Amino acid sequence: MKHKLIRLSSALLAAFIAASLFACGSSGDAPSADTTAPDMNAAETAETTAAETFVPDNLPDRDFGGYNFKIGATTKDPDWIRYIYAEEMNGETVNDAVYKANLAVSERFNISLDWAKIEGDNMNGIATAVKSSVFAGDYIADVITMHDCTSATAALQGIFLNVHSLPFIDFEQPWWPHHTTDSLTLNNKLYFIANDMSYYGLYSTRVLFANLGLMESLGIEKPFDKVRARLWFLDDLVAMTKDVYEDLDGDSERTLNDRYGFALTGSCYCFLESFNIETFTHSKDGAEYVINIDDRLYDAVQKSCDWFFGGSQGVYYNKNHAGYFEPDSSLTMFANGNALFALNSVGRLVFASQKTEVPYGIVPMPMLDEIQGDYVSGCVDNPICIPLTSAYDNSPEALERLGVVIEAMSAEGYRTVQPAYKDIALKIRYANDKDSSEMLDIIYRNRLLSAAYLYTGFGFQMAHEEMWQKRTTNIDLTSYIEKNTSKIQKQIDKINEFYAN
């Protein structure tokens, strides 16, 4: 079905083009076909869990007359569509959960769901296709899923609908992570859906995996009780890991073949988010972003540098590695039993551990200090955006359909897909880990996709990594901030100007 809108005026088109900003590079978190955990026959357990924790969505009864609701995603890497849409059941737990969630929405509201296949990659290719269709007034899909930083750039060209303008969207429901929604909403406008409508946010959430067997043999207390009591702090993680080192190959060299307390390789996304540090914050009236640099940012960066480069033999850190599952990756180190703790996304760590005998537990990144109050789990995402032409006639009926279907898919993602994905994460090595199950509930409750990351990529939200490259405890974060403030402020000014209009 092809829909048309009134074509945009040349003046408005020029304004949209002028609003175009920088494009962030790849988040480095793109999936591949082999990252899907194998089916562990957990579907029945997942369904039981979902039934026990059912949360009503309070949506009205509607019949949309068989409408074909299309989800736009790239064809260049078809793995991206699997986080929100499954064409058929294939026996894999999470795929089948996605299929059942989609089917429940389709039957409830008399719609069909389909993949609108868009040529081009998940970044600039799909953004160009959506922009071209909107500027021409052409329907391309009802919703689009695309790379996080690229979606932010595209939004500032005025091609997406404001999610706050849709009826029946309930941001108080648990399928809308409030940290993310609050961060990305500005002047009562939100152009990104980063919630349980897709499970990529779950896959990409950063966590700590703990080698429970090694912890037991070293006489180290498991951190679960500290997490429950909200007494799990960065200082605790440092103390547990800084002296754990063993020269396993006996070559008197500190290499990735040795055993460490903490291992991290590659770019470290979402580190500051774990301490509820966002380098963009809202003005008092919520209408603008402002740069937020405070003492907690300095504390987080300095503590991590002291930990990594202050003589702690138990830390292995290397920004560069060949690939996430290559021998020089911290994921492989953990899977080989050579790390007490490893930091990465849930999906990658699960996959890296599935072929080993390492008994692992999952815990959130610790809090920085008591001021933080609760755990925050940073994530990246492939947000879902709504092209302006999806509501092709801008009618109340079209907006209502968008609101109902999006809210329903988000609710079913929370009720059906999230339990299935959590079950996969817990059942790779053992079947009944109540501790890690509780930890994942804590982790997923407070997911944060940061606006500062989304709009600036390697800006202040990645200041820790800039300092880590100096490989010293004698950092000069102040000079780095001063040097880059003007550039970041210009970016913020463009964002604020767009959201003000």
Secondary structure, DSSP 4 states (H G I P E B T S, - for coil): ---B-PPPPHHHHHHHHHT--------S----GGGSPPP-S-HHHHHHHHHHT-----PPP---TTEEEEEEEESSSGGGGGGT--SS--S-HHHHHHHHHHHHHHHHHTEEEEEEEE-S-TTHHHHHHHHHHHHHTB---SEEE--HHHHHHHHTTT-B--GGGSTT--TTSTTS-HHHHHHH-BTTB---B-STTSSHHHHT-EEEEEEHHHHHHTTPPPSHHHHHTT--BHHHHHHHHTT-EE-TT-SSS--TTSEEEEEEES--TTTGGGGT--SEEE-TTSSSEEE---HHHHHHHHHHHHHHHSS-TTEEEES--S-TTSTTSHHHHHHTT-EEEEEEEHHHHHHHHTTS---EEEEPPPBSSGGG-S--EE-----EE-BGGGSTT--HHHHHHHHHHHHHHHHHIIIIIHHHHHHHHHTTT-S--HHHHHHHHHHHHTEE--HHHHHHSSSGGGHHHHHHTT-SS---HHHHHHHHHHHHHHHHHHHHHHHH-
